[in-house]
């Protein structure tokens, strides 16, 4: 029974990472077009991507602790609101 729960958790983890990277891979190629449309310079678009990655790096552990403390369902509801 433990092995089945373990494999399900790994599947959910991989699916979450896949969806995250897929979304990032869809936005990243068209970001220069959006930046140009809104009058942003190439440096500003690059900075936007860098800040997004930095914030993911910094806040991932905080979201993990929050999820462990409050429960994953409550966290997912708050993520949807944000």
mmCIF file of the N, C-alpha and C atoms, coordinates in Angstrom:
data_MODEL
# 
_entry.id   MODEL 
# 
loop_
_atom_site.group_PDB 
_atom_site.id 
_atom_site.type_symbol 
_atom_site.label_atom_id 
_atom_site.label_alt_id 
_atom_site.label_comp_id 
_atom_site.label_asym_id 
_atom_site.label_entity_id 
_atom_site.label_seq_id 
_atom_site.pdbx_PDB_ins_code 
_atom_site.Cartn_x 
_atom_site.Cartn_y 
_atom_site.Cartn_z 
_atom_site.occupancy 
_atom_site.B_iso_or_equiv 
_atom_site.pdbx_formal_charge 
_atom_site.auth_seq_id 
_atom_site.auth_comp_id 
_atom_site.auth_asym_id 
_atom_site.auth_atom_id 
_atom_site.pdbx_PDB_model_num 
ATOM 1   N N  . UNK A 1 1  ? 0.822  -1.197 0.000   1.00 0.00 ? 1  UNK A N  1 
ATOM 2   C CA . UNK A 1 1  ? 0.000  0.000  0.000   1.00 0.00 ? 1  UNK A CA 1 
ATOM 3   C C  . UNK A 1 1  ? 0.863  1.258  0.000   1.00 0.00 ? 1  UNK A C  1 
ATOM 4   N N  . UNK A 1 2  ? 1.976  1.194  0.737   1.00 0.00 ? 2  UNK A N  1 
ATOM 5   C CA . UNK A 1 2  ? 2.883  2.340  0.815   1.00 0.00 ? 2  UNK A CA 1 
ATOM 6   C C  . UNK A 1 2  ? 3.469  2.670  -0.556  1.00 0.00 ? 2  UNK A C  1 
ATOM 7   N N  . UNK A 1 3  ? 3.798  1.641  -1.323  1.00 0.00 ? 3  UNK A N  1 
ATOM 8   C CA . UNK A 1 3  ? 4.393  1.845  -2.637  1.00 0.00 ? 3  UNK A CA 1 
ATOM 9   C C  . UNK A 1 3  ? 3.414  2.531  -3.584  1.00 0.00 ? 3  UNK A C  1 
ATOM 10  N N  . UNK A 1 4  ? 2.136  2.171  -3.508  1.00 0.00 ? 4  UNK A N  1 
ATOM 11  C CA . UNK A 1 4  ? 1.123  2.776  -4.365  1.00 0.00 ? 4  UNK A CA 1 
ATOM 12  C C  . UNK A 1 4  ? 0.948  4.257  -4.020  1.00 0.00 ? 4  UNK A C  1 
ATOM 13  N N  . UNK A 1 5  ? 0.918  4.589  -2.737  1.00 0.00 ? 5  UNK A N  1 
ATOM 14  C CA . UNK A 1 5  ? 0.804  5.979  -2.318  1.00 0.00 ? 5  UNK A CA 1 
ATOM 15  C C  . UNK A 1 5  ? 2.036  6.775  -2.733  1.00 0.00 ? 5  UNK A C  1 
ATOM 16  N N  . UNK A 1 6  ? 3.196  6.141  -2.621  1.00 0.00 ? 6  UNK A N  1 
ATOM 17  C CA . UNK A 1 6  ? 4.444  6.780  -2.995  1.00 0.00 ? 6  UNK A CA 1 
ATOM 18  C C  . UNK A 1 6  ? 4.476  7.091  -4.491  1.00 0.00 ? 6  UNK A C  1 
ATOM 19  N N  . UNK A 1 7  ? 4.073  6.123  -5.310  1.00 0.00 ? 7  UNK A N  1 
ATOM 20  C CA . UNK A 1 7  ? 4.094  6.336  -6.752  1.00 0.00 ? 7  UNK A CA 1 
ATOM 21  C C  . UNK A 1 7  ? 3.057  7.383  -7.166  1.00 0.00 ? 7  UNK A C  1 
ATOM 22  N N  . UNK A 1 8  ? 1.952  7.442  -6.472  1.00 0.00 ? 8  UNK A N  1 
ATOM 23  C CA . UNK A 1 8  ? 0.945  8.464  -6.771  1.00 0.00 ? 8  UNK A CA 1 
ATOM 24  C C  . UNK A 1 8  ? 1.476  9.861  -6.424  1.00 0.00 ? 8  UNK A C  1 
ATOM 25  N N  . UNK A 1 9  ? 2.153  9.975  -5.297  1.00 0.00 ? 9  UNK A N  1 
ATOM 26  C CA . UNK A 1 9  ? 2.728  11.266 -4.897  1.00 0.00 ? 9  UNK A CA 1 
ATOM 27  C C  . UNK A 1 9  ? 3.789  11.715 -5.893  1.00 0.00 ? 9  UNK A C  1 
ATOM 28  N N  . UNK A 1 10 ? 4.603  10.791 -6.364  1.00 0.00 ? 10 UNK A N  1 
ATOM 29  C CA . UNK A 1 10 ? 5.628  11.135 -7.349  1.00 0.00 ? 10 UNK A CA 1 
ATOM 30  C C  . UNK A 1 10 ? 4.976  11.566 -8.659  1.00 0.00 ? 10 UNK A C  1 
ATOM 31  N N  . UNK A 1 11 ? 3.915  10.878 -9.061  1.00 0.00 ? 11 UNK A N  1 
ATOM 32  C CA . UNK A 1 11 ? 3.199  11.254 -10.275 1.00 0.00 ? 11 UNK A CA 1 
ATOM 33  C C  . UNK A 1 11 ? 2.640  12.671 -10.163 1.00 0.00 ? 11 UNK A C  1 
ATOM 34  N N  . UNK A 1 12 ? 2.021  12.991 -9.045  1.00 0.00 ? 12 UNK A N  1 
ATOM 35  C CA . UNK A 1 12 ? 1.466  14.331 -8.841  1.00 0.00 ? 12 UNK A CA 1 
ATOM 36  C C  . UNK A 1 12 ? 2.578  15.372 -8.853  1.00 0.00 ? 12 UNK A C  1 
ATOM 37  N N  . UNK A 1 13 ? 3.695  15.066 -8.245  1.00 0.00 ? 13 UNK A N  1 
ATOM 38  C CA . UNK A 1 13 ? 4.831  15.982 -8.231  1.00 0.00 ? 13 UNK A CA 1 
ATOM 39  C C  . UNK A 1 13 ? 5.338  16.235 -9.646  1.00 0.00 ? 13 UNK A C  1 
ATOM 40  N N  . UNK A 1 14 ? 5.547  15.182 -10.416 1.00 0.00 ? 14 UNK A N  1 
ATOM 41  C CA . UNK A 1 14 ? 6.029  15.343 -11.782 1.00 0.00 ? 14 UNK A CA 1 
ATOM 42  C C  . UNK A 1 14 ? 5.015  16.077 -12.658 1.00 0.00 ? 14 UNK A C  1 
ATOM 43  N N  . UNK A 1 15 ? 3.743  15.804 -12.466 1.00 0.00 ? 15 UNK A N  1 
ATOM 44  C CA . UNK A 1 15 ? 2.713  16.500 -13.240 1.00 0.00 ? 15 UNK A CA 1 
ATOM 45  C C  . UNK A 1 15 ? 2.708  17.992 -12.929 1.00 0.00 ? 15 UNK A C  1 
ATOM 46  N N  . UNK A 1 16 ? 2.867  18.346 -11.672 1.00 0.00 ? 16 UNK A N  1 
ATOM 47  C CA . UNK A 1 16 ? 2.905  19.748 -11.274 1.00 0.00 ? 16 UNK A CA 1 
ATOM 48  C C  . UNK A 1 16 ? 4.105  20.461 -11.883 1.00 0.00 ? 16 UNK A C  1 
ATOM 49  N N  . UNK A 1 17 ? 5.260  19.832 -11.829 1.00 0.00 ? 17 UNK A N  1 
ATOM 50  C CA . UNK A 1 17 ? 6.467  20.431 -12.415 1.00 0.00 ? 17 UNK A CA 1 
ATOM 51  C C  . UNK A 1 17 ? 6.313  20.552 -13.926 1.00 0.00 ? 17 UNK A C  1 
ATOM 52  N N  . UNK A 1 18 ? 5.747  19.538 -14.562 1.00 0.00 ? 18 UNK A N  1 
ATOM 53  C CA . UNK A 1 18 ? 5.538  19.581 -16.007 1.00 0.00 ? 18 UNK A CA 1 
ATOM 54  C C  . UNK A 1 18 ? 4.629  20.738 -16.399 1.00 0.00 ? 18 UNK A C  1 
ATOM 55  N N  . UNK A 1 19 ? 3.529  20.912 -15.695 1.00 0.00 ? 19 UNK A N  1 
ATOM 56  C CA . UNK A 1 19 ? 2.593  21.999 -16.009 1.00 0.00 ? 19 UNK A CA 1 
ATOM 57  C C  . UNK A 1 19 ? 3.254  23.355 -15.789 1.00 0.00 ? 19 UNK A C  1 
ATOM 58  N N  . UNK A 1 20 ? 4.030  23.472 -14.724 1.00 0.00 ? 20 UNK A N  1 
ATOM 59  C CA . UNK A 1 20 ? 4.733  24.723 -14.450 1.00 0.00 ? 20 UNK A CA 1 
ATOM 60  C C  . UNK A 1 20 ? 5.718  25.050 -15.565 1.00 0.00 ? 20 UNK A C  1 
ATOM 61  N N  . UNK A 1 21 ? 6.516  24.086 -15.968 1.00 0.00 ? 21 UNK A N  1 
ATOM 62  C CA . UNK A 1 21 ? 7.490  24.322 -17.022 1.00 0.00 ? 21 UNK A CA 1 
ATOM 63  C C  . UNK A 1 21 ? 6.834  24.532 -18.375 1.00 0.00 ? 21 UNK A C  1 
ATOM 64  N N  . UNK A 1 22 ? 5.731  23.872 -18.619 1.00 0.00 ? 22 UNK A N  1 
ATOM 65  C CA . UNK A 1 22 ? 5.001  24.071 -19.862 1.00 0.00 ? 22 UNK A CA 1 
ATOM 66  C C  . UNK A 1 22 ? 4.475  25.501 -19.949 1.00 0.00 ? 22 UNK A C  1 
ATOM 67  N N  . UNK A 1 23 ? 3.912  25.990 -18.864 1.00 0.00 ? 23 UNK A N  1 
ATOM 68  C CA . UNK A 1 23 ? 3.432  27.371 -18.841 1.00 0.00 ? 23 UNK A CA 1 
ATOM 69  C C  . UNK A 1 23 ? 4.556  28.364 -19.033 1.00 0.00 ? 23 UNK A C  1 
ATOM 70  N N  . UNK A 1 24 ? 5.678  28.108 -18.383 1.00 0.00 ? 24 UNK A N  1 
ATOM 71  C CA . UNK A 1 24 ? 6.843  28.986 -18.528 1.00 0.00 ? 24 UNK A CA 1 
ATOM 72  C C  . UNK A 1 24 ? 7.365  28.928 -19.959 1.00 0.00 ? 24 UNK A C  1 
ATOM 73  N N  . UNK A 1 25 ? 7.346  27.758 -20.569 1.00 0.00 ? 25 UNK A N  1 
ATOM 74  C CA . UNK A 1 25 ? 7.808  27.598 -21.945 1.00 0.00 ? 25 UNK A CA 1 
ATOM 75  C C  . UNK A 1 25 ? 6.890  28.226 -22.966 1.00 0.00 ? 25 UNK A C  1 
ATOM 76  N N  . UNK A 1 26 ? 5.628  28.392 -22.628 1.00 0.00 ? 26 UNK A N  1 
ATOM 77  C CA . UNK A 1 26 ? 4.699  29.055 -23.545 1.00 0.00 ? 26 UNK A CA 1 
ATOM 78  C C  . UNK A 1 26 ? 4.850  30.562 -23.449 1.00 0.00 ? 26 UNK A C  1 
ATOM 79  N N  . UNK A 1 27 ? 5.033  31.088 -22.275 1.00 0.00 ? 27 UNK A N  1 
ATOM 80  C CA . UNK A 1 27 ? 5.127  32.534 -22.066 1.00 0.00 ? 27 UNK A CA 1 
ATOM 81  C C  . UNK A 1 27 ? 6.470  33.083 -22.523 1.00 0.00 ? 27 UNK A C  1 
ATOM 82  N N  . UNK A 1 28 ? 7.542  32.382 -22.230 1.00 0.00 ? 28 UNK A N  1 
ATOM 83  C CA . UNK A 1 28 ? 8.883  32.892 -22.508 1.00 0.00 ? 28 UNK A CA 1 
ATOM 84  C C  . UNK A 1 28 ? 9.107  33.254 -23.979 1.00 0.00 ? 28 UNK A C  1 
ATOM 85  N N  . UNK A 1 29 ? 8.726  32.418 -24.946 1.00 0.00 ? 29 UNK A N  1 
ATOM 86  C CA . UNK A 1 29 ? 8.977  32.800 -26.341 1.00 0.00 ? 29 UNK A CA 1 
ATOM 87  C C  . UNK A 1 29 ? 8.171  34.010 -26.821 1.00 0.00 ? 29 UNK A C  1 
ATOM 88  N N  . UNK A 1 30 ? 6.983  34.230 -26.276 1.00 0.00 ? 30 UNK A N  1 
ATOM 89  C CA . UNK A 1 30 ? 6.180  35.362 -26.752 1.00 0.00 ? 30 UNK A CA 1 
ATOM 90  C C  . UNK A 1 30 ? 6.337  36.611 -25.888 1.00 0.00 ? 30 UNK A C  1 
ATOM 91  N N  . UNK A 1 31 ? 7.140  36.526 -24.845 1.00 0.00 ? 31 UNK A N  1 
ATOM 92  C CA . UNK A 1 31 ? 7.350  37.686 -23.975 1.00 0.00 ? 31 UNK A CA 1 
ATOM 93  C C  . UNK A 1 31 ? 7.929  38.886 -24.716 1.00 0.00 ? 31 UNK A C  1 
ATOM 94  N N  . UNK A 1 32 ? 8.910  38.712 -25.619 1.00 0.00 ? 32 UNK A N  1 
ATOM 95  C CA . UNK A 1 32 ? 9.404  39.888 -26.349 1.00 0.00 ? 32 UNK A CA 1 
ATOM 96  C C  . UNK A 1 32 ? 8.317  40.594 -27.175 1.00 0.00 ? 32 UNK A C  1 
ATOM 97  N N  . UNK A 1 33 ? 7.385  39.823 -27.698 1.00 0.00 ? 33 UNK A N  1 
ATOM 98  C CA . UNK A 1 33 ? 6.291  40.441 -28.469 1.00 0.00 ? 33 UNK A CA 1 
ATOM 99  C C  . UNK A 1 33 ? 5.402  41.291 -27.566 1.00 0.00 ? 33 UNK A C  1 
ATOM 100 N N  . UNK A 1 34 ? 5.078  40.764 -26.394 1.00 0.00 ? 34 UNK A N  1 
ATOM 101 C CA . UNK A 1 34 ? 4.296  41.546 -25.436 1.00 0.00 ? 34 UNK A CA 1 
ATOM 102 C C  . UNK A 1 34 ? 5.059  42.771 -24.966 1.00 0.00 ? 34 UNK A C  1 
ATOM 103 N N  . UNK A 1 35 ? 6.344  42.606 -24.716 1.00 0.00 ? 35 UNK A N  1 
ATOM 104 C CA . UNK A 1 35 ? 7.160  43.733 -24.264 1.00 0.00 ? 35 UNK A CA 1 
ATOM 105 C C  . UNK A 1 35 ? 7.195  44.830 -25.317 1.00 0.00 ? 35 UNK A C  1 
ATOM 106 N N  . UNK A 1 36 ? 7.346  44.430 -26.569 1.00 0.00 ? 36 UNK A N  1 
ATOM 107 C CA . UNK A 1 36 ? 7.361  45.420 -27.652 1.00 0.00 ? 36 UNK A CA 1 
ATOM 108 C C  . UNK A 1 36 ? 6.012  46.113 -27.782 1.00 0.00 ? 36 UNK A C  1 
ATOM 109 N N  . UNK A 1 37 ? 4.936  45.350 -27.634 1.00 0.00 ? 37 UNK A N  1 
ATOM 110 C CA . UNK A 1 37 ? 3.592  45.915 -27.751 1.00 0.00 ? 37 UNK A CA 1 
ATOM 111 C C  . UNK A 1 37 ? 3.321  46.936 -26.655 1.00 0.00 ? 37 UNK A C  1 
ATOM 112 N N  . UNK A 1 38 ? 3.857  46.720 -25.467 1.00 0.00 ? 38 UNK A N  1 
ATOM 113 C CA . UNK A 1 38 ? 3.643  47.641 -24.361 1.00 0.00 ? 38 UNK A CA 1 
ATOM 114 C C  . UNK A 1 38 ? 4.737  48.706 -24.263 1.00 0.00 ? 38 UNK A C  1 
ATOM 115 N N  . UNK A 1 39 ? 5.645  48.729 -25.222 1.00 0.00 ? 39 UNK A N  1 
ATOM 116 C CA . UNK A 1 39 ? 6.673  49.761 -25.252 1.00 0.00 ? 39 UNK A CA 1 
ATOM 117 C C  . UNK A 1 39 ? 7.857  49.503 -24.344 1.00 0.00 ? 39 UNK A C  1 
ATOM 118 N N  . UNK A 1 40 ? 8.046  48.271 -23.933 1.00 0.00 ? 40 UNK A N  1 
ATOM 119 C CA . UNK A 1 40 ? 9.181  47.938 -23.062 1.00 0.00 ? 40 UNK A CA 1 
ATOM 120 C C  . UNK A 1 40 ? 10.414 47.665 -23.912 1.00 0.00 ? 40 UNK A C  1 
ATOM 121 N N  . UNK A 1 41 ? 11.550 47.955 -23.359 1.00 0.00 ? 41 UNK A N  1 
ATOM 122 C CA . UNK A 1 41 ? 12.821 47.692 -24.031 1.00 0.00 ? 41 UNK A CA 1 
ATOM 123 C C  . UNK A 1 41 ? 13.217 46.230 -23.792 1.00 0.00 ? 41 UNK A C  1 
ATOM 124 N N  . UNK A 1 42 ? 14.103 45.692 -24.618 1.00 0.00 ? 42 UNK A N  1 
ATOM 125 C CA . UNK A 1 42 ? 14.549 44.297 -24.416 1.00 0.00 ? 42 UNK A CA 1 
ATOM 126 C C  . UNK A 1 42 ? 15.154 44.054 -23.036 1.00 0.00 ? 42 UNK A C  1 
ATOM 127 N N  . UNK A 1 43 ? 15.856 45.045 -22.506 1.00 0.00 ? 43 UNK A N  1 
ATOM 128 C CA . UNK A 1 43 ? 16.429 44.889 -21.165 1.00 0.00 ? 43 UNK A CA 1 
ATOM 129 C C  . UNK A 1 43 ? 15.340 44.720 -20.113 1.00 0.00 ? 43 UNK A C  1 
ATOM 130 N N  . UNK A 1 44 ? 14.246 45.420 -20.277 1.00 0.00 ? 44 UNK A N  1 
ATOM 131 C CA . UNK A 1 44 ? 13.149 45.323 -19.313 1.00 0.00 ? 44 UNK A CA 1 
ATOM 132 C C  . UNK A 1 44 ? 12.477 43.956 -19.373 1.00 0.00 ? 44 UNK A C  1 
ATOM 133 N N  . UNK A 1 45 ? 12.327 43.397 -20.579 1.00 0.00 ? 45 UNK A N  1 
ATOM 134 C CA . UNK A 1 45 ? 11.757 42.049 -20.714 1.00 0.00 ? 45 UNK A CA 1 
ATOM 135 C C  . UNK A 1 45 ? 12.677 41.012 -20.077 1.00 0.00 ? 45 UNK A C  1 
ATOM 136 N N  . UNK A 1 46 ? 13.972 41.180 -20.272 1.00 0.00 ? 46 UNK A N  1 
ATOM 137 C CA . UNK A 1 46 ? 14.945 40.269 -19.655 1.00 0.00 ? 46 UNK A CA 1 
ATOM 138 C C  . UNK A 1 46 ? 14.891 40.368 -18.141 1.00 0.00 ? 46 UNK A C  1 
ATOM 139 N N  . UNK A 1 47 ? 14.794 41.579 -17.641 1.00 0.00 ? 47 UNK A N  1 
ATOM 140 C CA . UNK A 1 47 ? 14.697 41.789 -16.201 1.00 0.00 ? 47 UNK A CA 1 
ATOM 141 C C  . UNK A 1 47 ? 13.425 41.159 -15.634 1.00 0.00 ? 47 UNK A C  1 
ATOM 142 N N  . UNK A 1 48 ? 12.344 41.229 -16.392 1.00 0.00 ? 48 UNK A N  1 
ATOM 143 C CA . UNK A 1 48 ? 11.081 40.627 -15.956 1.00 0.00 ? 48 UNK A CA 1 
ATOM 144 C C  . UNK A 1 48 ? 11.221 39.119 -15.783 1.00 0.00 ? 48 UNK A C  1 
ATOM 145 N N  . UNK A 1 49 ? 11.855 38.458 -16.729 1.00 0.00 ? 49 UNK A N  1 
ATOM 146 C CA . UNK A 1 49 ? 12.063 37.014 -16.642 1.00 0.00 ? 49 UNK A CA 1 
ATOM 147 C C  . UNK A 1 49 ? 12.989 36.681 -15.470 1.00 0.00 ? 49 UNK A C  1 
ATOM 148 N N  . UNK A 1 50 ? 14.031 37.481 -15.302 1.00 0.00 ? 50 UNK A N  1 
ATOM 149 C CA . UNK A 1 50 ? 14.979 37.236 -14.215 1.00 0.00 ? 50 UNK A CA 1 
ATOM 150 C C  . UNK A 1 50 ? 14.313 37.405 -12.852 1.00 0.00 ? 50 UNK A C  1 
ATOM 151 N N  . UNK A 1 51 ? 13.490 38.423 -12.697 1.00 0.00 ? 51 UNK A N  1 
ATOM 152 C CA . UNK A 1 51 ? 12.804 38.659 -11.425 1.00 0.00 ? 51 UNK A CA 1 
ATOM 153 C C  . UNK A 1 51 ? 11.797 37.544 -11.144 1.00 0.00 ? 51 UNK A C  1 
ATOM 154 N N  . UNK A 1 52 ? 11.100 37.093 -12.184 1.00 0.00 ? 52 UNK A N  1 
ATOM 155 C CA . UNK A 1 52 ? 10.138 35.998 -12.019 1.00 0.00 ? 52 UNK A CA 1 
ATOM 156 C C  . UNK A 1 52 ? 10.855 34.740 -11.500 1.00 0.00 ? 52 UNK A C  1 
ATOM 157 N N  . UNK A 1 53 ? 11.983 34.417 -12.114 1.00 0.00 ? 53 UNK A N  1 
ATOM 158 C CA . UNK A 1 53 ? 12.739 33.231 -11.692 1.00 0.00 ? 53 UNK A CA 1 
ATOM 159 C C  . UNK A 1 53 ? 13.290 33.404 -10.282 1.00 0.00 ? 53 UNK A C  1 
ATOM 160 N N  . UNK A 1 54 ? 13.774 34.584 -9.965  1.00 0.00 ? 54 UNK A N  1 
ATOM 161 C CA . UNK A 1 54 ? 14.303 34.844 -8.626  1.00 0.00 ? 54 UNK A CA 1 
ATOM 162 C C  . UNK A 1 54 ? 13.207 34.711 -7.572  1.00 0.00 ? 54 UNK A C  1 
ATOM 163 N N  . UNK A 1 55 ? 12.036 35.243 -7.841  1.00 0.00 ? 55 UNK A N  1 
ATOM 164 C CA . UNK A 1 55 ? 10.940 35.154 -6.874  1.00 0.00 ? 55 UNK A CA 1 
ATOM 165 C C  . UNK A 1 55 ? 10.485 33.705 -6.685  1.00 0.00 ? 55 UNK A C  1 
ATOM 166 N N  . UNK A 1 56 ? 10.480 32.916 -7.764  1.00 0.00 ? 56 UNK A N  1 
ATOM 167 C CA . UNK A 1 56 ? 10.163 31.496 -7.614  1.00 0.00 ? 56 UNK A CA 1 
ATOM 168 C C  . UNK A 1 56 ? 11.187 30.818 -6.713  1.00 0.00 ? 56 UNK A C  1 
ATOM 169 N N  . UNK A 1 57 ? 12.449 31.140 -6.917  1.00 0.00 ? 57 UNK A N  1 
ATOM 170 C CA . UNK A 1 57 ? 13.521 30.553 -6.119  1.00 0.00 ? 57 UNK A CA 1 
ATOM 171 C C  . UNK A 1 57 ? 13.390 30.936 -4.647  1.00 0.00 ? 57 UNK A C  1 
ATOM 172 N N  . UNK A 1 58 ? 13.067 32.196 -4.375  1.00 0.00 ? 58 UNK A N  1 
ATOM 173 C CA . UNK A 1 58 ? 12.996 32.664 -2.993  1.00 0.00 ? 58 UNK A CA 1 
ATOM 174 C C  . UNK A 1 58 ? 11.743 32.200 -2.263  1.00 0.00 ? 58 UNK A C  1 
ATOM 175 N N  . UNK A 1 59 ? 10.608 32.186 -2.953  1.00 0.00 ? 59 UNK A N  1 
ATOM 176 C CA . UNK A 1 59 ? 9.351  31.920 -2.265  1.00 0.00 ? 59 UNK A CA 1 
ATOM 177 C C  . UNK A 1 59 ? 8.898  30.466 -2.288  1.00 0.00 ? 59 UNK A C  1 
ATOM 178 N N  . UNK A 1 60 ? 9.547  29.619 -3.073  1.00 0.00 ? 60 UNK A N  1 
ATOM 179 C CA . UNK A 1 60 ? 9.172  28.198 -3.087  1.00 0.00 ? 60 UNK A CA 1 
ATOM 180 C C  . UNK A 1 60 ? 9.311  27.552 -1.704  1.00 0.00 ? 60 UNK A C  1 
ATOM 181 N N  . UNK A 1 61 ? 10.396 27.789 -0.973  1.00 0.00 ? 61 UNK A N  1 
ATOM 182 C CA . UNK A 1 61 ? 10.479 27.199 0.369   1.00 0.00 ? 61 UNK A CA 1 
ATOM 183 C C  . UNK A 1 61 ? 9.426  27.757 1.327   1.00 0.00 ? 61 UNK A C  1 
ATOM 184 N N  . UNK A 1 62 ? 9.106  29.030 1.188   1.00 0.00 ? 62 UNK A N  1 
ATOM 185 C CA . UNK A 1 62 ? 8.083  29.626 2.061   1.00 0.00 ? 62 UNK A CA 1 
ATOM 186 C C  . UNK A 1 62 ? 6.716  29.023 1.776   1.00 0.00 ? 62 UNK A C  1 
ATOM 187 N N  . UNK A 1 63 ? 6.376  28.846 0.496   1.00 0.00 ? 63 UNK A N  1 
ATOM 188 C CA . UNK A 1 63 ? 5.099  28.222 0.151   1.00 0.00 ? 63 UNK A CA 1 
ATOM 189 C C  . UNK A 1 63 ? 5.067  26.775 0.628   1.00 0.00 ? 63 UNK A C  1 
ATOM 190 N N  . UNK A 1 64 ? 6.209  26.099 0.578   1.00 0.00 ? 64 UNK A N  1 
ATOM 191 C CA . UNK A 1 64 ? 6.275  24.720 1.067   1.00 0.00 ? 64 UNK A CA 1 
ATOM 192 C C  . UNK A 1 64 ? 6.015  24.634 2.555   1.00 0.00 ? 64 UNK A C  1 
ATOM 193 N N  . UNK A 1 65 ? 6.628  25.540 3.321   1.00 0.00 ? 65 UNK A N  1 
ATOM 194 C CA . UNK A 1 65 ? 6.380  25.558 4.771   1.00 0.00 ? 65 UNK A CA 1 
ATOM 195 C C  . UNK A 1 65 ? 4.933  25.903 5.080   1.00 0.00 ? 65 UNK A C  1 
ATOM 196 N N  . UNK A 1 66 ? 4.387  26.853 4.339   1.00 0.00 ? 66 UNK A N  1 
ATOM 197 C CA . UNK A 1 66 ? 2.994  27.231 4.550   1.00 0.00 ? 66 UNK A CA 1 
ATOM 198 C C  . UNK A 1 66 ? 2.066  26.055 4.247   1.00 0.00 ? 66 UNK A C  1 
ATOM 199 N N  . UNK A 1 67 ? 2.366  25.339 3.175   1.00 0.00 ? 67 UNK A N  1 
ATOM 200 C CA . UNK A 1 67 ? 1.556  24.174 2.815   1.00 0.00 ? 67 UNK A CA 1 
ATOM 201 C C  . UNK A 1 67 ? 1.643  23.089 3.886   1.00 0.00 ? 67 UNK A C  1 
ATOM 202 N N  . UNK A 1 68 ? 2.836  22.873 4.413   1.00 0.00 ? 68 UNK A N  1 
ATOM 203 C CA . UNK A 1 68 ? 2.994  21.864 5.471   1.00 0.00 ? 68 UNK A CA 1 
ATOM 204 C C  . UNK A 1 68 ? 2.259  22.269 6.742   1.00 0.00 ? 68 UNK A C  1 
ATOM 205 N N  . UNK A 1 69 ? 2.273  23.556 7.057   1.00 0.00 ? 69 UNK A N  1 
ATOM 206 C CA . UNK A 1 69 ? 1.657  24.027 8.301   1.00 0.00 ? 69 UNK A CA 1 
ATOM 207 C C  . UNK A 1 69 ? 0.136  24.095 8.202   1.00 0.00 ? 69 UNK A C  1 
ATOM 208 N N  . UNK A 1 70 ? -0.380 24.574 7.091   1.00 0.00 ? 70 UNK A N  1 
ATOM 209 C CA . UNK A 1 70 ? -1.825 24.833 6.981   1.00 0.00 ? 70 UNK A CA 1 
ATOM 210 C C  . UNK A 1 70 ? -2.574 23.795 6.167   1.00 0.00 ? 70 UNK A C  1 
ATOM 211 N N  . UNK A 1 71 ? -1.868 23.003 5.434   1.00 0.00 ? 71 UNK A N  1 
ATOM 212 C CA . UNK A 1 71 ? -2.533 22.020 4.590   1.00 0.00 ? 71 UNK A CA 1 
ATOM 213 C C  . UNK A 1 71 ? -2.561 22.485 3.146   1.00 0.00 ? 71 UNK A C  1 
ATOM 214 N N  . UNK A 1 72 ? -2.387 21.547 2.250   1.00 0.00 ? 72 UNK A N  1 
ATOM 215 C CA . UNK A 1 72 ? -2.286 21.870 0.831   1.00 0.00 ? 72 UNK A CA 1 
ATOM 216 C C  . UNK A 1 72 ? -3.547 22.425 0.217   1.00 0.00 ? 72 UNK A C  1 
ATOM 217 N N  . UNK A 1 73 ? -4.709 21.968 0.683   1.00 0.00 ? 73 UNK A N  1 
ATOM 218 C CA . UNK A 1 73 ? -5.965 22.415 0.086   1.00 0.00 ? 73 UNK A CA 1 
ATOM 219 C C  . UNK A 1 73 ? -6.187 23.901 0.318   1.00 0.00 ? 73 UNK A C  1 
ATOM 220 N N  . UNK A 1 74 ? -5.902 24.369 1.500   1.00 0.00 ? 74 UNK A N  1 
ATOM 221 C CA . UNK A 1 74 ? -6.073 25.793 1.808   1.00 0.00 ? 74 UNK A CA 1 
ATOM 222 C C  . UNK A 1 74 ? -5.112 26.632 0.974   1.00 0.00 ? 74 UNK A C  1 
ATOM 223 N N  . UNK A 1 75 ? -3.896 26.159 0.807   1.00 0.00 ? 75 UNK A N  1 
ATOM 224 C CA . UNK A 1 75 ? -2.906 26.891 0.019   1.00 0.00 ? 75 UNK A CA 1 
ATOM 225 C C  . UNK A 1 75 ? -3.346 26.986 -1.439  1.00 0.00 ? 75 UNK A C  1 
ATOM 226 N N  . UNK A 1 76 ? -3.839 25.909 -2.010  1.00 0.00 ? 76 UNK A N  1 
ATOM 227 C CA . UNK A 1 76 ? -4.271 25.928 -3.408  1.00 0.00 ? 76 UNK A CA 1 
ATOM 228 C C  . UNK A 1 76 ? -5.420 26.904 -3.608  1.00 0.00 ? 76 UNK A C  1 
ATOM 229 N N  . UNK A 1 77 ? -6.289 26.997 -2.651  1.00 0.00 ? 77 UNK A N  1 
ATOM 230 C CA . UNK A 1 77 ? -7.389 27.967 -2.744  1.00 0.00 ? 77 UNK A CA 1 
ATOM 231 C C  . UNK A 1 77 ? -6.862 29.391 -2.745  1.00 0.00 ? 77 UNK A C  1 
ATOM 232 N N  . UNK A 1 78 ? -5.873 29.666 -1.928  1.00 0.00 ? 78 UNK A N  1 
ATOM 233 C CA . UNK A 1 78 ? -5.308 31.010 -1.895  1.00 0.00 ? 78 UNK A CA 1 
ATOM 234 C C  . UNK A 1 78 ? -4.504 31.302 -3.160  1.00 0.00 ? 78 UNK A C  1 
ATOM 235 N N  . UNK A 1 79 ? -3.859 30.316 -3.742  1.00 0.00 ? 79 UNK A N  1 
ATOM 236 C CA . UNK A 1 79 ? -3.152 30.517 -4.987  1.00 0.00 ? 79 UNK A CA 1 
ATOM 237 C C  . UNK A 1 79 ? -4.110 30.867 -6.107  1.00 0.00 ? 79 UNK A C  1 
ATOM 238 N N  . UNK A 1 80 ? -5.259 30.256 -6.132  1.00 0.00 ? 80 UNK A N  1 
ATOM 239 C CA . UNK A 1 80 ? -6.247 30.571 -7.151  1.00 0.00 ? 80 UNK A CA 1 
ATOM 240 C C  . UNK A 1 80 ? -6.742 31.997 -7.037  1.00 0.00 ? 80 UNK A C  1 
ATOM 241 N N  . UNK A 1 81 ? -6.852 32.492 -5.807  1.00 0.00 ? 81 UNK A N  1 
ATOM 242 C CA . UNK A 1 81 ? -7.296 33.857 -5.601  1.00 0.00 ? 81 UNK A CA 1 
ATOM 243 C C  . UNK A 1 81 ? -6.239 34.837 -6.087  1.00 0.00 ? 81 UNK A C  1 
ATOM 244 N N  . UNK A 1 82 ? -4.972 34.505 -5.828  1.00 0.00 ? 82 UNK A N  1 
ATOM 245 C CA . UNK A 1 82 ? -3.871 35.381 -6.259  1.00 0.00 ? 82 UNK A CA 1 
ATOM 246 C C  . UNK A 1 82 ? -3.724 35.308 -7.747  1.00 0.00 ? 82 UNK A C  1 
# 
